[in-house]
Amino acid sequence: MIPRITQRNDSKIIGMEVRTSNQLETQVSSAKISLLWKKFHKEKEKIPNRKNEQTSLGVYTNYKSDHRGEYSLIAASEVSSLEKIPEGMVAHIIPPGKYLIFSAKGRMPQAVVNAWKQIWKYFANGSPFKRAFTVDFETYNSANEDEVDIHIAIL
């Protein structure tokens, strides 16, 4: 998996948030991410000012340490305004900066799980880039349900 580098402007998002860790997600009894996505897909129509109704984002933020610690995941839509935030949802701004984009194809969610394993390996094996652990995000497009782009913030 060879990433491409990009410089991004900031983005506003509104969505639903959980606090979890990769360790918690390995156990069915403590996993929160799949439930979050199910709830989000049922309620995303409530989000005002969505920029693209076909695109959803999985935004990883508030890292306690690195990929082994706790983090917040927001299942979200990009929006043009943060003026109206529906009850039970949160607003967040993805900061501008440099990101590596890793693309994956295949049956979801396994394709994205495998992509993250490759990303961890990429950074563990002497990558020329260092992760920022500020905000990382996945971009899903309902027109291409078997594809995901994972943006990793770098220093």
Disulfide bonds with the S-S distance in Angstrom:
none
